Amino acid sequence: MNDSAVQVLGDETLKAIARELITAVRRNVSIDWTERETVRAKLRAIVKRLLRKYGYPPDKQEKATLTVITQAETLCKDWAA
């Protein structure tokens, strides 16, 4: 969704970020993770750390983090252990 991130990082790097994000989210979701702020905060920190690791544009990190959390809430309902 972020044109500047695509230009700076390229598709392959963004794919690597997406793969790591999926793995991290799957490892950290719990039954009530969407309602527990501590779990949501931990996921936000993980997402931010991954974005920094790959050099994601700092000015776009907050929006990307919110997008990832929102998508995880929608897509990961069945992932909770």
mmCIF file as gemmi writes it, N, C-alpha and C atoms, coordinates in Angstrom:
data_model
loop_
_atom_site.group_PDB
_atom_site.id
_atom_site.type_symbol
_atom_site.label_atom_id
_atom_site.label_alt_id
_atom_site.label_comp_id
_atom_site.label_asym_id
_atom_site.label_entity_id
_atom_site.label_seq_id
_atom_site.pdbx_PDB_ins_code
_atom_site.Cartn_x
_atom_site.Cartn_y
_atom_site.Cartn_z
_atom_site.occupancy
_atom_site.B_iso_or_equiv
_atom_site.pdbx_formal_charge
_atom_site.auth_seq_id
_atom_site.auth_asym_id
_atom_site.pdbx_PDB_model_num
ATOM 1 N N . MET Axp A 1 ? 0.805 -1.202 0 1 0 ? 1 A 1
ATOM 2 C CA . MET Axp A 1 ? 0 0 0 1 0 ? 1 A 1
ATOM 3 C C . MET Axp A 1 ? 0.848 1.266 0 1 0 ? 1 A 1
ATOM 4 N N . ASN Axp A 2 ? 2.077 1.171 0.442 1 0 ? 2 A 1
ATOM 5 C CA . ASN Axp A 2 ? 2.915 2.347 0.597 1 0 ? 2 A 1
ATOM 6 C C . ASN Axp A 2 ? 3.909 2.425 -0.558 1 0 ? 2 A 1
ATOM 7 N N . ASP Axp A 3 ? 3.697 3.372 -1.473 1 0 ? 3 A 1
ATOM 8 C CA . ASP Axp A 3 ? 4.548 3.492 -2.652 1 0 ? 3 A 1
ATOM 9 C C . ASP Axp A 3 ? 6.001 3.787 -2.305 1 0 ? 3 A 1
ATOM 10 N N . SER Axp A 4 ? 6.237 4.637 -1.315 1 0 ? 4 A 1
ATOM 11 C CA . SER Axp A 4 ? 7.624 4.957 -0.971 1 0 ? 4 A 1
ATOM 12 C C . SER Axp A 4 ? 8.331 3.743 -0.393 1 0 ? 4 A 1
ATOM 13 N N . ALA Axp A 5 ? 7.626 2.907 0.349 1 0 ? 5 A 1
ATOM 14 C CA . ALA Axp A 5 ? 8.24 1.699 0.893 1 0 ? 5 A 1
ATOM 15 C C . ALA Axp A 5 ? 8.586 0.729 -0.228 1 0 ? 5 A 1
ATOM 16 N N . VAL Axp A 6 ? 7.725 0.619 -1.215 1 0 ? 6 A 1
ATOM 17 C CA . VAL Axp A 6 ? 7.989 -0.262 -2.348 1 0 ? 6 A 1
ATOM 18 C C . VAL Axp A 6 ? 9.212 0.227 -3.111 1 0 ? 6 A 1
ATOM 19 N N . GLN Axp A 7 ? 9.312 1.527 -3.309 1 0 ? 7 A 1
ATOM 20 C CA . GLN Axp A 7 ? 10.449 2.085 -4.031 1 0 ? 7 A 1
ATOM 21 C C . GLN Axp A 7 ? 11.75 1.893 -3.26 1 0 ? 7 A 1
ATOM 22 N N . VAL Axp A 8 ? 11.72 2.116 -1.957 1 0 ? 8 A 1
ATOM 23 C CA . VAL Axp A 8 ? 12.936 2.033 -1.148 1 0 ? 8 A 1
ATOM 24 C C . VAL Axp A 8 ? 13.356 0.58 -0.914 1 0 ? 8 A 1
ATOM 25 N N . LEU Axp A 9 ? 12.392 -0.264 -0.576 1 0 ? 9 A 1
ATOM 26 C CA . LEU Axp A 9 ? 12.712 -1.625 -0.164 1 0 ? 9 A 1
ATOM 27 C C . LEU Axp A 9 ? 12.633 -2.659 -1.284 1 0 ? 9 A 1
ATOM 28 N N . GLY Axp A 10 ? 11.739 -2.486 -2.201 1 0 ? 10 A 1
ATOM 29 C CA . GLY Axp A 10 ? 11.557 -3.466 -3.262 1 0 ? 10 A 1
ATOM 30 C C . GLY Axp A 10 ? 10.612 -4.579 -2.833 1 0 ? 10 A 1
ATOM 31 N N . ASP Axp A 11 ? 10.094 -5.268 -3.821 1 0 ? 11 A 1
ATOM 32 C CA . ASP Axp A 11 ? 9.098 -6.314 -3.561 1 0 ? 11 A 1
ATOM 33 C C . ASP Axp A 11 ? 9.643 -7.473 -2.734 1 0 ? 11 A 1
ATOM 34 N N . GLU Axp A 12 ? 10.853 -7.89 -2.997 1 0 ? 12 A 1
ATOM 35 C CA . GLU Axp A 12 ? 11.406 -9.053 -2.283 1 0 ? 12 A 1
ATOM 36 C C . GLU Axp A 12 ? 11.555 -8.784 -0.788 1 0 ? 12 A 1
ATOM 37 N N . THR Axp A 13 ? 12.008 -7.597 -0.438 1 0 ? 13 A 1
ATOM 38 C CA . THR Axp A 13 ? 12.151 -7.24 0.971 1 0 ? 13 A 1
ATOM 39 C C . THR Axp A 13 ? 10.788 -7.16 1.635 1 0 ? 13 A 1
ATOM 40 N N . LEU Axp A 14 ? 9.822 -6.586 0.937 1 0 ? 14 A 1
ATOM 41 C CA . LEU Axp A 14 ? 8.471 -6.502 1.499 1 0 ? 14 A 1
ATOM 42 C C . LEU Axp A 14 ? 7.864 -7.888 1.687 1 0 ? 14 A 1
ATOM 43 N N . LYS Axp A 15 ? 8.164 -8.809 0.791 1 0 ? 15 A 1
ATOM 44 C CA . LYS Axp A 15 ? 7.702 -10.192 0.949 1 0 ? 15 A 1
ATOM 45 C C . LYS Axp A 15 ? 8.34 -10.839 2.181 1 0 ? 15 A 1
ATOM 46 N N . ALA Axp A 16 ? 9.62 -10.582 2.391 1 0 ? 16 A 1
ATOM 47 C CA . ALA Axp A 16 ? 10.308 -11.124 3.562 1 0 ? 16 A 1
ATOM 48 C C . ALA Axp A 16 ? 9.707 -10.564 4.85 1 0 ? 16 A 1
ATOM 49 N N . ILE Axp A 17 ? 9.397 -9.272 4.848 1 0 ? 17 A 1
ATOM 50 C CA . ILE Axp A 17 ? 8.761 -8.653 6.012 1 0 ? 17 A 1
ATOM 51 C C . ILE Axp A 17 ? 7.416 -9.32 6.269 1 0 ? 17 A 1
ATOM 52 N N . ALA Axp A 18 ? 6.634 -9.519 5.228 1 0 ? 18 A 1
ATOM 53 C CA . ALA Axp A 18 ? 5.312 -10.13 5.378 1 0 ? 18 A 1
ATOM 54 C C . ALA Axp A 18 ? 5.422 -11.545 5.947 1 0 ? 18 A 1
ATOM 55 N N . ARG Axp A 19 ? 6.381 -12.316 5.46 1 0 ? 19 A 1
ATOM 56 C CA . ARG Axp A 19 ? 6.553 -13.684 5.974 1 0 ? 19 A 1
ATOM 57 C C . ARG Axp A 19 ? 6.906 -13.671 7.46 1 0 ? 19 A 1
ATOM 58 N N . GLU Axp A 20 ? 7.831 -12.792 7.844 1 0 ? 20 A 1
ATOM 59 C CA . GLU Axp A 20 ? 8.218 -12.713 9.252 1 0 ? 20 A 1
ATOM 60 C C . GLU Axp A 20 ? 7.076 -12.213 10.127 1 0 ? 20 A 1
ATOM 61 N N . LEU Axp A 21 ? 6.299 -11.285 9.594 1 0 ? 21 A 1
ATOM 62 C CA . LEU Axp A 21 ? 5.152 -10.775 10.357 1 0 ? 21 A 1
ATOM 63 C C . LEU Axp A 21 ? 4.133 -11.875 10.604 1 0 ? 21 A 1
ATOM 64 N N . ILE Axp A 22 ? 3.846 -12.667 9.604 1 0 ? 22 A 1
ATOM 65 C CA . ILE Axp A 22 ? 2.884 -13.767 9.771 1 0 ? 22 A 1
ATOM 66 C C . ILE Axp A 22 ? 3.369 -14.736 10.825 1 0 ? 22 A 1
ATOM 67 N N . THR Axp A 23 ? 4.627 -15.094 10.76 1 0 ? 23 A 1
ATOM 68 C CA . THR Axp A 23 ? 5.192 -16.014 11.749 1 0 ? 23 A 1
ATOM 69 C C . THR Axp A 23 ? 5.098 -15.425 13.151 1 0 ? 23 A 1
ATOM 70 N N . ALA Axp A 24 ? 5.458 -14.158 13.293 1 0 ? 24 A 1
ATOM 71 C CA . ALA Axp A 24 ? 5.438 -13.514 14.612 1 0 ? 24 A 1
ATOM 72 C C . ALA Axp A 24 ? 4.022 -13.414 15.159 1 0 ? 24 A 1
ATOM 73 N N . VAL Axp A 25 ? 3.08 -13.052 14.313 1 0 ? 25 A 1
ATOM 74 C CA . VAL Axp A 25 ? 1.69 -12.929 14.772 1 0 ? 25 A 1
ATOM 75 C C . VAL Axp A 25 ? 1.159 -14.297 15.185 1 0 ? 25 A 1
ATOM 76 N N . ARG Axp A 26 ? 1.403 -15.309 14.387 1 0 ? 26 A 1
ATOM 77 C CA . ARG Axp A 26 ? 0.931 -16.655 14.738 1 0 ? 26 A 1
ATOM 78 C C . ARG Axp A 26 ? 1.498 -17.13 16.07 1 0 ? 26 A 1
ATOM 79 N N . ARG Axp A 27 ? 2.743 -16.807 16.337 1 0 ? 27 A 1
ATOM 80 C CA . ARG Axp A 27 ? 3.368 -17.225 17.596 1 0 ? 27 A 1
ATOM 81 C C . ARG Axp A 27 ? 2.815 -16.496 18.807 1 0 ? 27 A 1
ATOM 82 N N . ASN Axp A 28 ? 2.281 -15.31 18.601 1 0 ? 28 A 1
ATOM 83 C CA . ASN Axp A 28 ? 1.912 -14.474 19.736 1 0 ? 28 A 1
ATOM 84 C C . ASN Axp A 28 ? 0.428 -14.258 19.951 1 0 ? 28 A 1
ATOM 85 N N . VAL Axp A 29 ? -0.416 -14.796 19.094 1 0 ? 29 A 1
ATOM 86 C CA . VAL Axp A 29 ? -1.845 -14.632 19.328 1 0 ? 29 A 1
ATOM 87 C C . VAL Axp A 29 ? -2.313 -15.621 20.389 1 0 ? 29 A 1
ATOM 88 N N . SER Axp A 30 ? -3.3 -15.2 21.136 1 0 ? 30 A 1
ATOM 89 C CA . SER Axp A 30 ? -3.919 -16.055 22.138 1 0 ? 30 A 1
ATOM 90 C C . SER Axp A 30 ? -5.423 -15.942 21.976 1 0 ? 30 A 1
ATOM 91 N N . ILE Axp A 31 ? -6.166 -16.65 22.751 1 0 ? 31 A 1
ATOM 92 C CA . ILE Axp A 31 ? -7.616 -16.697 22.586 1 0 ? 31 A 1
ATOM 93 C C . ILE Axp A 31 ? -8.24 -15.312 22.612 1 0 ? 31 A 1
ATOM 94 N N . ASP Axp A 32 ? -7.863 -14.493 23.55 1 0 ? 32 A 1
ATOM 95 C CA . ASP Axp A 32 ? -8.479 -13.166 23.684 1 0 ? 32 A 1
ATOM 96 C C . ASP Axp A 32 ? -7.519 -12.034 23.323 1 0 ? 32 A 1
ATOM 97 N N . TRP Axp A 33 ? -6.623 -12.284 22.403 1 0 ? 33 A 1
ATOM 98 C CA . TRP Axp A 33 ? -5.573 -11.312 22.098 1 0 ? 33 A 1
ATOM 99 C C . TRP Axp A 33 ? -6.122 -9.992 21.573 1 0 ? 33 A 1
ATOM 100 N N . THR Axp A 34 ? -7.256 -10.004 20.904 1 0 ? 34 A 1
ATOM 101 C CA . THR Axp A 34 ? -7.79 -8.754 20.363 1 0 ? 34 A 1
ATOM 102 C C . THR Axp A 34 ? -8.348 -7.854 21.457 1 0 ? 34 A 1
ATOM 103 N N . GLU Axp A 35 ? -8.567 -8.416 22.648 1 0 ? 35 A 1
ATOM 104 C CA . GLU Axp A 35 ? -9.15 -7.651 23.747 1 0 ? 35 A 1
ATOM 105 C C . GLU Axp A 35 ? -8.144 -7.309 24.835 1 0 ? 35 A 1
ATOM 106 N N . ARG Axp A 36 ? -7.018 -7.997 24.851 1 0 ? 36 A 1
ATOM 107 C CA . ARG Axp A 36 ? -6.002 -7.75 25.879 1 0 ? 36 A 1
ATOM 108 C C . ARG Axp A 36 ? -4.968 -6.769 25.343 1 0 ? 36 A 1
ATOM 109 N N . GLU Axp A 37 ? -4.907 -5.625 25.983 1 0 ? 37 A 1
ATOM 110 C CA . GLU Axp A 37 ? -4.007 -4.573 25.519 1 0 ? 37 A 1
ATOM 111 C C . GLU Axp A 37 ? -2.54 -4.979 25.638 1 0 ? 37 A 1
ATOM 112 N N . THR Axp A 38 ? -2.195 -5.799 26.618 1 0 ? 38 A 1
ATOM 113 C CA . THR Axp A 38 ? -0.795 -6.208 26.764 1 0 ? 38 A 1
ATOM 114 C C . THR Axp A 38 ? -0.338 -7.037 25.57 1 0 ? 38 A 1
ATOM 115 N N . VAL Axp A 39 ? -1.203 -7.907 25.076 1 0 ? 39 A 1
ATOM 116 C CA . VAL Axp A 39 ? -0.844 -8.727 23.913 1 0 ? 39 A 1
ATOM 117 C C . VAL Axp A 39 ? -0.773 -7.858 22.665 1 0 ? 39 A 1
ATOM 118 N N . ARG Axp A 40 ? -1.721 -6.952 22.528 1 0 ? 40 A 1
ATOM 119 C CA . ARG Axp A 40 ? -1.715 -6.047 21.375 1 0 ? 40 A 1
ATOM 120 C C . ARG Axp A 40 ? -0.46 -5.164 21.394 1 0 ? 40 A 1
ATOM 121 N N . ALA Axp A 41 ? -0.062 -4.706 22.558 1 0 ? 41 A 1
ATOM 122 C CA . ALA Axp A 41 ? 1.143 -3.879 22.678 1 0 ? 41 A 1
ATOM 123 C C . ALA Axp A 41 ? 2.385 -4.677 22.293 1 0 ? 41 A 1
ATOM 124 N N . LYS Axp A 42 ? 2.427 -5.924 22.716 1 0 ? 42 A 1
ATOM 125 C CA . LYS Axp A 42 ? 3.558 -6.789 22.37 1 0 ? 42 A 1
ATOM 126 C C . LYS Axp A 42 ? 3.631 -6.985 20.855 1 0 ? 42 A 1
ATOM 127 N N . LEU Axp A 43 ? 2.48 -7.212 20.218 1 0 ? 43 A 1
ATOM 128 C CA . LEU Axp A 43 ? 2.456 -7.373 18.765 1 0 ? 43 A 1
ATOM 129 C C . LEU Axp A 43 ? 2.881 -6.09 18.052 1 0 ? 43 A 1
ATOM 130 N N . ARG Axp A 44 ? 2.429 -4.948 18.549 1 0 ? 44 A 1
ATOM 131 C CA . ARG Axp A 44 ? 2.851 -3.677 17.949 1 0 ? 44 A 1
ATOM 132 C C . ARG Axp A 44 ? 4.367 -3.524 18.036 1 0 ? 44 A 1
ATOM 133 N N . ALA Axp A 45 ? 4.942 -3.881 19.172 1 0 ? 45 A 1
ATOM 134 C CA . ALA Axp A 45 ? 6.395 -3.777 19.34 1 0 ? 45 A 1
ATOM 135 C C . ALA Axp A 45 ? 7.126 -4.714 18.379 1 0 ? 45 A 1
ATOM 136 N N . ILE Axp A 46 ? 6.6 -5.916 18.203 1 0 ? 46 A 1
ATOM 137 C CA . ILE Axp A 46 ? 7.21 -6.874 17.281 1 0 ? 46 A 1
ATOM 138 C C . ILE Axp A 46 ? 7.161 -6.337 15.856 1 0 ? 46 A 1
ATOM 139 N N . VAL Axp A 47 ? 6.024 -5.807 15.47 1 0 ? 47 A 1
ATOM 140 C CA . VAL Axp A 47 ? 5.863 -5.254 14.118 1 0 ? 47 A 1
ATOM 141 C C . VAL Axp A 47 ? 6.832 -4.094 13.908 1 0 ? 47 A 1
ATOM 142 N N . LYS Axp A 48 ? 6.906 -3.196 14.851 1 0 ? 48 A 1
ATOM 143 C CA . LYS Axp A 48 ? 7.811 -2.047 14.725 1 0 ? 48 A 1
ATOM 144 C C . LYS Axp A 48 ? 9.269 -2.485 14.632 1 0 ? 48 A 1
ATOM 145 N N . ARG Axp A 49 ? 9.628 -3.477 15.437 1 0 ? 49 A 1
ATOM 146 C CA . ARG Axp A 49 ? 10.998 -3.989 15.406 1 0 ? 49 A 1
ATOM 147 C C . ARG Axp A 49 ? 11.329 -4.579 14.038 1 0 ? 49 A 1
ATOM 148 N N . LEU Axp A 50 ? 10.414 -5.355 13.467 1 0 ? 50 A 1
ATOM 149 C CA . LEU Axp A 50 ? 10.64 -5.938 12.146 1 0 ? 50 A 1
ATOM 150 C C . LEU Axp A 50 ? 10.753 -4.863 11.067 1 0 ? 50 A 1
ATOM 151 N N . LEU Axp A 51 ? 9.909 -3.861 11.149 1 0 ? 51 A 1
ATOM 152 C CA . LEU Axp A 51 ? 9.975 -2.791 10.157 1 0 ? 51 A 1
ATOM 153 C C . LEU Axp A 51 ? 11.31 -2.053 10.229 1 0 ? 51 A 1
ATOM 154 N N . ARG Axp A 52 ? 11.772 -1.78 11.44 1 0 ? 52 A 1
ATOM 155 C CA . ARG Axp A 52 ? 13.084 -1.124 11.599 1 0 ? 52 A 1
ATOM 156 C C . ARG Axp A 52 ? 14.206 -2.024 11.083 1 0 ? 52 A 1
ATOM 157 N N . LYS Axp A 53 ? 14.115 -3.306 11.365 1 0 ? 53 A 1
ATOM 158 C CA . LYS Axp A 53 ? 15.135 -4.272 10.942 1 0 ? 53 A 1
ATOM 159 C C . LYS Axp A 53 ? 15.349 -4.216 9.431 1 0 ? 53 A 1
ATOM 160 N N . TYR Axp A 54 ? 14.269 -4.062 8.687 1 0 ? 54 A 1
ATOM 161 C CA . TYR Axp A 54 ? 14.359 -4.06 7.233 1 0 ? 54 A 1
ATOM 162 C C . TYR Axp A 54 ? 14.47 -2.656 6.634 1 0 ? 54 A 1
ATOM 163 N N . GLY Axp A 55 ? 14.566 -1.639 7.478 1 0 ? 55 A 1
ATOM 164 C CA . GLY Axp A 55 ? 14.747 -0.28 6.985 1 0 ? 55 A 1
ATOM 165 C C . GLY Axp A 55 ? 13.501 0.338 6.394 1 0 ? 55 A 1
ATOM 166 N N . TYR Axp A 56 ? 12.346 -0.06 6.917 1 0 ? 56 A 1
ATOM 167 C CA . TYR Axp A 56 ? 11.084 0.522 6.452 1 0 ? 56 A 1
ATOM 168 C C . TYR Axp A 56 ? 11.102 2.017 6.748 1 0 ? 56 A 1
ATOM 169 N N . PRO Axp A 57 ? 10.597 2.858 5.849 1 0 ? 57 A 1
ATOM 170 C CA . PRO Axp A 57 ? 10.639 4.311 6.071 1 0 ? 57 A 1
ATOM 171 C C . PRO Axp A 57 ? 10.016 4.7 7.421 1 0 ? 57 A 1
ATOM 172 N N . PRO Axp A 58 ? 10.771 5.36 8.279 1 0 ? 58 A 1
ATOM 173 C CA . PRO Axp A 58 ? 10.297 5.692 9.634 1 0 ? 58 A 1
ATOM 174 C C . PRO Axp A 58 ? 9.005 6.491 9.662 1 0 ? 58 A 1
ATOM 175 N N . ASP Axp A 59 ? 8.828 7.377 8.685 1 0 ? 59 A 1
ATOM 176 C CA . ASP Axp A 59 ? 7.623 8.198 8.684 1 0 ? 59 A 1
ATOM 177 C C . ASP Axp A 59 ? 6.373 7.4 8.331 1 0 ? 59 A 1
ATOM 178 N N . LYS Axp A 60 ? 6.528 6.196 7.845 1 0 ? 60 A 1
ATOM 179 C CA . LYS Axp A 60 ? 5.393 5.358 7.456 1 0 ? 60 A 1
ATOM 180 C C . LYS Axp A 60 ? 5.179 4.178 8.406 1 0 ? 60 A 1
ATOM 181 N N . GLN Axp A 61 ? 6.048 4.015 9.4 1 0 ? 61 A 1
ATOM 182 C CA . GLN Axp A 61 ? 5.985 2.85 10.278 1 0 ? 61 A 1
ATOM 183 C C . GLN Axp A 61 ? 4.716 2.787 11.118 1 0 ? 61 A 1
ATOM 184 N N . GLU Axp A 62 ? 4.264 3.9 11.632 1 0 ? 62 A 1
ATOM 185 C CA . GLU Axp A 62 ? 3.085 3.889 12.504 1 0 ? 62 A 1
ATOM 186 C C . GLU Axp A 62 ? 1.851 3.425 11.738 1 0 ? 62 A 1
ATOM 187 N N . LYS Axp A 63 ? 1.674 3.967 10.545 1 0 ? 63 A 1
ATOM 188 C CA . LYS Axp A 63 ? 0.525 3.563 9.731 1 0 ? 63 A 1
ATOM 189 C C . LYS Axp A 63 ? 0.631 2.087 9.345 1 0 ? 63 A 1
ATOM 190 N N . ALA Axp A 64 ? 1.818 1.642 8.999 1 0 ? 64 A 1
ATOM 191 C CA . ALA Axp A 64 ? 2.013 0.238 8.634 1 0 ? 64 A 1
ATOM 192 C C . ALA Axp A 64 ? 1.721 -0.675 9.824 1 0 ? 64 A 1
ATOM 193 N N . THR Axp A 65 ? 2.131 -0.261 11.013 1 0 ? 65 A 1
ATOM 194 C CA . THR Axp A 65 ? 1.88 -1.049 12.227 1 0 ? 65 A 1
ATOM 195 C C . THR Axp A 65 ? 0.385 -1.178 12.472 1 0 ? 65 A 1
ATOM 196 N N . LEU Axp A 66 ? -0.321 -0.074 12.374 1 0 ? 66 A 1
ATOM 197 C CA . LEU Axp A 66 ? -1.775 -0.114 12.564 1 0 ? 66 A 1
ATOM 198 C C . LEU Axp A 66 ? -2.458 -0.984 11.512 1 0 ? 66 A 1
ATOM 199 N N . THR Axp A 67 ? -1.972 -0.918 10.294 1 0 ? 67 A 1
ATOM 200 C CA . THR Axp A 67 ? -2.535 -1.738 9.221 1 0 ? 67 A 1
ATOM 201 C C . THR Axp A 67 ? -2.325 -3.221 9.512 1 0 ? 67 A 1
ATOM 202 N N . VAL Axp A 68 ? -1.134 -3.577 9.949 1 0 ? 68 A 1
ATOM 203 C CA . VAL Axp A 68 ? -0.838 -4.982 10.257 1 0 ? 68 A 1
ATOM 204 C C . VAL Axp A 68 ? -1.726 -5.48 11.39 1 0 ? 68 A 1
ATOM 205 N N . ILE Axp A 69 ? -1.88 -4.714 12.451 1 0 ? 69 A 1
ATOM 206 C CA . ILE Axp A 69 ? -2.713 -5.126 13.584 1 0 ? 69 A 1
ATOM 207 C C . ILE Axp A 69 ? -4.166 -5.277 13.155 1 0 ? 69 A 1
ATOM 208 N N . THR Axp A 70 ? -4.661 -4.337 12.366 1 0 ? 70 A 1
ATOM 209 C CA . THR Axp A 70 ? -6.037 -4.41 11.881 1 0 ? 70 A 1
ATOM 210 C C . THR Axp A 70 ? -6.245 -5.639 11.003 1 0 ? 70 A 1
ATOM 211 N N . GLN Axp A 71 ? -5.314 -5.899 10.108 1 0 ? 71 A 1
ATOM 212 C CA . GLN Axp A 71 ? -5.422 -7.074 9.25 1 0 ? 71 A 1
ATOM 213 C C . GLN Axp A 71 ? -5.329 -8.354 10.067 1 0 ? 71 A 1
ATOM 214 N N . ALA Axp A 72 ? -4.458 -8.366 11.064 1 0 ? 72 A 1
ATOM 215 C CA . ALA Axp A 72 ? -4.323 -9.553 11.908 1 0 ? 72 A 1
ATOM 216 C C . ALA Axp A 72 ? -5.618 -9.839 12.654 1 0 ? 72 A 1
ATOM 217 N N . GLU Axp A 73 ? -6.269 -8.793 13.138 1 0 ? 73 A 1
ATOM 218 C CA . GLU Axp A 73 ? -7.538 -8.989 13.83 1 0 ? 73 A 1
ATOM 219 C C . GLU Axp A 73 ? -8.568 -9.632 12.917 1 0 ? 73 A 1
ATOM 220 N N . THR Axp A 74 ? -8.569 -9.229 11.673 1 0 ? 74 A 1
ATOM 221 C CA . THR Axp A 74 ? -9.535 -9.743 10.702 1 0 ? 74 A 1
ATOM 222 C C . THR Axp A 74 ? -9.188 -11.159 10.26 1 0 ? 74 A 1
ATOM 223 N N . LEU Axp A 75 ? -7.939 -11.395 9.949 1 0 ? 75 A 1
ATOM 224 C CA . LEU Axp A 75 ? -7.529 -12.657 9.336 1 0 ? 75 A 1
ATOM 225 C C . LEU Axp A 75 ? -7.187 -13.772 10.323 1 0 ? 75 A 1
ATOM 226 N N . CYS Axp A 76 ? -6.813 -13.422 11.526 1 0 ? 76 A 1
ATOM 227 C CA . CYS Axp A 76 ? -6.224 -14.397 12.447 1 0 ? 76 A 1
ATOM 228 C C . CYS Axp A 76 ? -7.176 -14.908 13.511 1 0 ? 76 A 1
ATOM 229 N N . LYS Axp A 77 ? -8.443 -14.734 13.324 1 0 ? 77 A 1
ATOM 230 C CA . LYS Axp A 77 ? -9.397 -15.154 14.358 1 0 ? 77 A 1
ATOM 231 C C . LYS Axp A 77 ? -9.268 -16.64 14.69 1 0 ? 77 A 1
ATOM 232 N N . ASP Axp A 78 ? -8.926 -17.449 13.709 1 0 ? 78 A 1
ATOM 233 C CA . ASP Axp A 78 ? -8.839 -18.891 13.912 1 0 ? 78 A 1
ATOM 234 C C . ASP Axp A 78 ? -7.441 -19.353 14.319 1 0 ? 78 A 1
ATOM 235 N N . TRP Axp A 79 ? -6.479 -18.439 14.433 1 0 ? 79 A 1
ATOM 236 C CA . TRP Axp A 79 ? -5.11 -18.814 14.765 1 0 ? 79 A 1
ATOM 237 C C . TRP Axp A 79 ? -4.874 -18.96 16.243 1 0 ? 79 A 1
ATOM 238 N N . ALA Axp A 80 ? -5.749 -18.437 17.067 1 0 ? 80 A 1
ATOM 239 C CA . ALA Axp A 80 ? -5.534 -18.471 18.514 1 0 ? 80 A 1
ATOM 240 C C . ALA Axp A 80 ? -5.491 -19.898 19.015 1 0 ? 80 A 1
ATOM 241 N N . ALA Axp A 81 ? -4.549 -20.147 19.884 1 0 ? 81 A 1
ATOM 242 C CA . ALA Axp A 81 ? -4.38 -21.508 20.417 1 0 ? 81 A 1
ATOM 243 C C . ALA Axp A 81 ? -5.217 -21.704 21.669 1 0 ? 81 A 1
